[in-house]
């Protein structure tokens, strides 16, 4: 079974990453995880915004795009990475086979 695998990193207030592997079933899943201030979901293509991580969606030509977003502070960028990690952890704990999603690596460049 394919698992969702992402690589994510930070350089100051810039958060960036790439979807390395994603189950096809997840492509049209819509909202996958929600917290008070951040959501992981699918739509067209991988993208990171202030409060959303968009996974691979209906635009499969964009599957290999790098996602990135510059936050207002380094602290906010670090918080976003923690939220993404928490979301993936909770997705894994639900034991939904298509949505088991370990983060492959985390790079913080200062």
Steps between C-alpha positions, in 0.01 A plus 500: 500500500636840401532750783498877482861612524607862501823685541472834679750763603542856614739783426415783738135584439483303173344152526541272199457138407396237253257209492719194439226234500124516538231231477276546197192464725608816680504706178126575511451476876443872562564595861725248673590673829381817675624687806388838634732688266635256239356250249651225286292427191512417131400716206687576177870484589748505788496844656559662838308807612460681831264236638490211248728227370351384171611152395502353148161532335336497160787679320739205483737701276585697817564198725872570522467872578680633806265678740614805696371795699672786680343565840516828691761373749742213552296400804179473296683289239622262772144480641363407156751216467393373844134517393576300185689244709207480743253457216698217350539337841124514557431368152731207579331435835163462332634183336339581167728303264482745208582795722797380704738788452845511653717804434808369326739773605509843656770750416529825694752737352593798712 
